[in-house]
Amino acid sequence: MFDLSRKKWRLGRLMQQRESLGMVYDKKIADARATNNRDGAEKWIAEMFMEFDLADDEINKLRTSILMKEARRYLLPTPSEKGDWEDSKIDGRRFLTQGAQRALIVAIRAETKERAELFGLRVAGLTGVIGALTGLVAVLLTHR
């Protein structure tokens, strides 16, 4: 449980870092263009895309790990078709495609919603039973 929370927190941090990475490189590229340094700007652009690929790769691998863990937790079928997986550009590991991630998120949300509704029905039923017992005890105690 804590492992999943830790992974979700790490995913949020990685996404924030990716956004700040774009701002850093935008400034460097703008500075190079301001000094009419075309080669410098192209170098920063190439480096920026390489860093984005690294960040996106880590985000996708972590997101896949989180989704697969939640799918196993709810006993949901996991994507197994060849088109649902893609290889990492960096280290060859595999992660889910955007479409497969979206489908798994929808399935997880549906299962979570269904379980919450069942829990709500159980709580409502238990509340009704407790209320009926309380009323019965009150009637019995007043007629003594």
C-alpha positions in Angstrom: 0.0 0.0 0.0 2.7 2.4 0.9 4.7 1.3 -2.1 1.9 2.4 -4.4 1.5 5.8 -2.6 5.3 6.3 -2.9 5.2 5.5 -6.6 2.3 8.0 -7.1 4.2 10.7 -5.2 7.3 10.0 -7.3 5.2 10.2 -10.5 3.9 13.6 -9.5 7.5 14.8 -8.8 8.7 13.5 -12.2 5.9 15.3 -14.0 6.8 18.5 -12.2 10.5 18.1 -13.0 9.6 17.6 -16.7 7.6 20.9 -16.7 10.5 22.8 -15.1 12.9 21.2 -17.5 11.0 22.8 -20.4 11.3 26.2 -18.8 15.0 25.9 -18.2 15.7 24.9 -21.8 13.4 27.5 -23.2 15.5 30.2 -21.4 18.8 28.7 -22.7 17.4 28.5 -26.3 16.1 32.1 -26.1 19.5 33.3 -24.9 21.3 31.5 -27.7 18.9 33.0 -30.3 19.2 36.5 -28.8 23.0 36.3 -29.4 22.4 34.9 -33.0 24.1 31.7 -32.0 22.2 29.3 -34.3 24.5 26.3 -33.5 24.1 26.9 -29.8 20.3 27.1 -30.1 20.3 23.8 -32.1 22.5 22.2 -29.5 20.2 23.2 -26.7 17.1 22.1 -28.7 18.7 18.6 -29.3 19.6 18.3 -25.6 16.2 19.4 -24.6 14.5 16.7 -26.6 16.9 14.1 -25.3 16.1 15.1 -21.7 12.4 15.1 -22.5 12.7 11.6 -23.9 14.5 10.5 -20.7 11.8 12.1 -18.5 8.9 10.7 -20.6 10.5 7.3 -20.5 10.7 7.4 -16.7 7.2 8.7 -16.4 5.8 6.0 -18.7 7.6 3.2 -16.9 6.5 4.4 -13.5 2.9 5.0 -14.7 2.8 1.5 -16.2 4.1 0.0 -12.9 1.4 1.8 -10.9 -1.4 0.8 -13.3 -0.3 -2.8 -13.5 -0.1 -3.1 -9.7 -3.6 -1.6 -9.3 -4.9 -3.9 -12.0 -3.5 -7.0 -10.2 -4.9 -5.7 -7.0 -8.4 -5.6 -8.4 -7.9 -8.8 -10.5 -8.5 -7.0 -13.7 -7.2 -8.3 -17.1 -4.0 -6.7 -18.1 -3.0 -5.7 -21.6 -1.2 -8.5 -23.4 -1.5 -7.6 -27.1 1.6 -6.6 -28.9 0.1 -3.2 -29.8 -0.5 -2.3 -26.2 3.2 -2.3 -25.3 6.1 -0.2 -26.6 9.8 -0.4 -26.0 11.7 2.3 -24.1 14.0 4.4 -26.2 16.6 4.4 -23.4 17.0 1.0 -21.8 14.8 -1.4 -23.8 12.3 -1.9 -21.0 8.6 -2.0 -22.0 5.7 0.1 -21.0 2.1 0.5 -21.9 1.1 2.7 -24.8 -1.1 5.8 -24.2 -4.2 4.0 -25.4 -3.5 0.9 -23.2 -2.9 3.2 -20.2 -6.2 5.0 -20.8 -8.1 1.7 -21.1 -6.6 0.4 -17.9 -7.4 3.6 -16.1 -11.0 3.4 -17.2 -11.2 -0.3 -16.0 -9.6 0.6 -12.6 -12.0 3.5 -12.1 -15.0 1.4 -13.0 -13.9 -1.3 -10.5 -13.2 1.3 -7.8 -16.6 2.9 -8.3 -18.4 -0.5 -8.2 -16.6 -1.4 -4.9 -17.4 2.0 -3.4 -21.1 1.5 -4.3 -21.1 -2.0 -2.7 -19.5 -0.6 0.4 -22.1 2.2 0.5 -24.9 -0.3 0.3 -23.4 -2.3 3.1 -23.1 0.8 5.3 -26.6 1.8 4.6 -28.0 -1.7 5.4 -25.9 -1.8 8.6 -27.2 1.6 9.6 -30.8 0.5 9.1 -30.3 -2.6 11.2 -28.7 -0.6 14.0 -31.6 1.9 13.8 -34.2 -0.9 14.0 -32.5 -2.5 17.0 -32.2 0.8 18.7 -36.0 1.4 18.2 -36.8 -2.1 19.4 -34.7 -1.7 22.6 -36.4 1.7 23.2 -39.8 0.2 22.9 -39.0 -2.7 25.1 -37.5 -0.5 27.8 -40.5 1.9 27.8 -43.0 -0.9 28.3 -41.5 -2.3 31.5 
